[in-house]
Amino acid sequence: MRRLLIVSNRLPVKVQKSKNQFGITPSAGGLATGLKSYHKSHDSVWIGWPGISVGSAKDENTIKVLLEKEHCLPVFLDNKMIENYYHGFSNATIWPLFHYFTEYIIFRATYWRAYKEVNLLFADRIIKHADKNDTVWIHDYQLMLVPDIIKEKRPDLRVGFFLHIPFPSFEVFRILPWREEILKGVLGSDLIGFHTYDYARHFISSTKRLLGFDVNFNQIRLEKRHVYIDVFPMSIDYEKFQRKAYEIQSKPIQERSKEHRDIDRFLLGSPNRKLILSIDRLDYTKGLTVRLRAFRHFLRKYSGYREQVSLILLTVPSRVEVEQYQSLKSEIEELVGSINGEFGTLNWNPIIYFYRSLPFANLIELYCSADIALLTPLRDGMNLVAKEFIATKTNHKGVLILSDMTGASKELGEAIAVNPYNIENVSDAIYEALNMSDEEQQRSVSIMQERIKRYDIYKWASEFIEALDKTKEKQAEYQARIVSEDLIKTLKIEFAKAQSKILFLDYDGTLQKFYDHPKAAIPDKELYEILDIIASVQKAELVLISGRDKDTFNEWFGDQNYTLIAEHGAWIKPRNGRWKERKSVHGEWKKNLIPVLESYVDRTPGSLIEEKTHSLVWHYRKADIELGALRALELQDDISNIILNQDLEILEGNKVMEIKVTGINKGNAAFEYLQNRNFDFIMAIGDDWTDEYLFQELPKSAYTIKVGTDKSIAKYYVDNYRDVRELLKTLTKKTNNG
Ligand code: GDG
């Protein structure tokens, strides 16, 4: 049976040593909290760092045994690795970069080296542990190189990757010195998941611009396979939160936590006092200082609310080793002190501050006691606290104020959305929340609860795994059509024994790689040799069939013993014969179109015009990839009006847009060529969609081969032009027995 391996930097449990004994406690943080319920209910194995560095093999073994019961497999990291890979590259380079805090980024080669080393270590553990065809689900920014390493060594594994933090826009991501390596690392996955469409969009944009891969909707086309990108907004274990909330509310007050009793006592003095709750890891991305300033502004602006509201500020210790986190803590504590000093009275503290992590039950108590949740991160991948707060509102009363810089704000549209940088906006939102009617609160909470309940953590995880299975099915369909060793043997035999044989070969992308400028793709010596050998085989005919202009084709191949079909079939030159025009045209129509195309060249740096007898071509391979695609759409729109009622059509090729005379294509050119002639071996190879016409017109018995991974009616696939050349060489290679 196929197993699921969950992989993340941290395991869902932390190993700790006290009095010479190892024990485990739950890990904090969104990923662990969210996913551990799914882990518990499935037969999965979780691979990750146990949160402790131990030197001896004996200790490691003890920990291994301890973790086995939790279905966890440890990856041991030493202190140096933790310093450079975790606190360094992960938390001092990637974390600030991906959250747009460019001023905090530290680039250091030692960090990068450690990151690669640890990613290799994780990959190695996965490879050793995974059975054939297992599913591996890798999580988050600490392990972005792992997918590619395992895909390379274990192509049988289904590899999914989920990023829990934002993916920044291209303009920010491009700062990273190791940006290409990071992208290639993640692209080792079959499916890549993000919380929001924006993050997915940014990732796709960086991939296109930095690596030049083509993208079709949510598929990135690598040379050998497609990688799927999709959006899976992470959720929570809704039932667990709601159940605990009911349980806590049914307990007498004496049995509740000290924090709760303190808060309750505090409320006794003023039963109408409202509680605003703020819970975050202590992190600069969470916007704690701006939040405190906004609260101060609220107390100044709406002074009538003094003594009527208190803010419970729970900050959970996090990454205490990283410098910015230490100074942030001091800054927060100073602000809390100053606000309490400015407004506090003998009976009232505006802010009740905790710097600690609370047990789960106490956390739920806090959620239950709060009237308002004030969650204003400056950037946050998702923010699960927002969903947890809503889930615990058993009486449907409560108001959520949520930063529109969080992933969660995309789903929780009924919350009061704020720009966390705008303290006026945040303080007004507090006022609005305090004045919201019970009916309005109940309406909003119910809608949000329904949504979170429907798409809970189980649904989230199973949707991801199902989508991963589907991507593998699609890839398997394609894999089954890849030209195999066996097929090559068959082709060789069939080719040898056929009495008359013909090969139709496209040129660019099929026999030759793409160049920025079409004129640069000159045939090389190896290619001439391969083609000459085929053309010299008795009873074999070689046809080069391309969109290329006839003059270039003539210059390159005019003297060779091949048949040439140029400009998508507008021109044909039988071998040793002369060029013939299949459809004669006047060039008049070009006069109107050239100025239009020129304006596109002017506005799209890197693009150029090519003129052929039967067509005009706008090439944008060298232009910015996104601008090129956008302009191509615009151009198509402009041109379709101009060419109305003319004998012209638009052909979209690989980074080219061609306006050409209608009624000619590679398919009808080949069909015409084959009329009244008999071939018992026909083979056609092409990479572009214009070659689909060719594949379509050939008899059923023909061997049709598509280069690349795009959808095709061809029977078989090869990866690239190099594979085509190898195939052609093998076809004509003499074997020992002739
Ligand atoms: C990352 C992304 C994304 C907090 N205090 C205590 C406690 N918590 C739990 C909460 C919640 C989790 O920690 C925090 O999750 P968040 O989503 O709010 O934030 P990050 O830790 O930054 O998580 C984030 C998330 O990954 C998932 O993809 O949403 O954007 O940054 O579950 O309940 N739990 C306990 N005591 C506490 O004191 N027991």
Boltz pocket constraint, residues with backbone or C-beta under 6 A from the ligand:
constraints:
  - pocket:
      binder: B
      contacts: [[A, 28], [A, 29], [A, 30], [A, 31], [A, 33], [A, 34], [A, 163], [A, 164], [A, 165], [A, 234], [A, 279], [A, 280], [A, 281], [A, 316], [A, 356], [A, 357], [A, 358], [A, 359], [A, 360], [A, 363], [A, 380], [A, 381], [A, 382], [A, 383], [A, 384], [A, 385], [A, 386], [A, 388]]
      max_distance: 6.0
